[in-house]
Amino acid sequence: MLDTVLVPINRAGWPFIGLFAAATVGMAWVSEPLGWIGAVLTAWCVYFFRDPDRVTPTREGLMAAPADGVVCLVDEAPPPPELGMGTAPRPRICIFMNVFNVHVNRAPIAGTVSGLAYVPGRFINASFDKASEHNERQCLRLTMTDGRDIAFVQIAGLLARRIVCQVDEGSRLKTGERFGLIRFGSRVDTYLPEGMAPLVSVGQTTVAAETVIADLKATEPARQGEVR
């Protein structure tokens, strides 16, 4: 029970929590109702920056979701040109995070960061397909142990104003390992190796580092789903 309630807070959130708390004190000094509003907002800020541990599948070849949220798009698209991975379309899985999801992002599979590219841009709703081209984003290229590359992209959303990437080129990541976060609503796109079938469908809820989104060893076609 305590492990469920007392969730660790990501270190990037403490400055914001401090600002919210200080604002709450000032609001309470002005009037009690404003103080209660500030307290609710501070509690939400603490909740937003929670950073729970996850149980990641360790079998080689399994690719885990990089973000909590809902799969908003499964299609094929060329990876970001800034990463130099060619123009051939690849299977792409897009996960949208709302303001109540955990916003800590995790590596979808083990490998070495072989490319990084920050692209400034707009802040339209991250659930829109055009957000992958027009919004502010941080692109990462990761070379897996078998030599193949994948890409994953942190995309700012309507309310997001800060992408945090905590790895550098050459960093080695394990599947499910934390690599950054996005503040206040956003999206993460994952570009799979060519010919690899996504194992999630649009509308499915994902749990970062736990939900399997693809399997390098699978031979089944792209997985379909329906609301029941």
Order of alpha helices (4+ residues) and beta strands (2+ residues): alpha-alpha-alpha-beta-beta-beta-beta-beta-alpha-beta-beta-beta-beta-beta-beta-beta-beta
